[in-house]
Structure formats: structure tokens, C-alpha cells
Amino acid sequence: MSTPPRILEEIGARLSELAAASPARDIEKNVRALLGSAFGRLDLVTREEFDVQREVLAQARRRLAELEARVAALEARLEAGDKGA
């Protein structure tokens, strides 16, 4: 004895309606809205913005190291020049 496909489709549609109208669905929507609102008030950055700033900082650190090396070399030359005079 097989169930006609129409009845199975009807049962599936009714179950989908019940799931969509369930309190759990409403709770999920409310929690998402609440979290979205809370995160919106926080001063957060996106992952992309974070990655960009991390690269900018890395470049600044490299440049600083280069400049520190140049200053050290210039100071060494000045010191050597003072001793030779």
C-alpha cells in the first residue's frame, strides 16, 4: 500500500509552515536582531580592515628598522670622524 505523492507533498508543506511559524523561529530572529544591534554599537572592524592595518603596521615596522639602521650608521660615522680629528 503506497501513499500518493500528493499527500506526502501536502504533509511536507504543512510541516514547513509549522516550522516557519514556530516560537523557536521567532526567538532566533529576535536573538539575531539583538546581537546585530549590540555589535553595531561596538567599535569593531571587519577582517579585511584588520588585515589591511596589519600590513600597514608591518610596513611601518620595516621602515622604522631601516631608519634605525641608517641613524646608527650615521652616528658611527660621526663618532669615527670626531676621533680622527
Buried (B, 14 or more C-beta within 10 A) or exposed (E): EEEEEEEEEEEEEEEEEEEEEEEEEEEEEEEEEEEEEEEEEEEEEEEEEEEEEEEEEEEEEEEEEEEEEEEEEEEEEEEEEEEEE
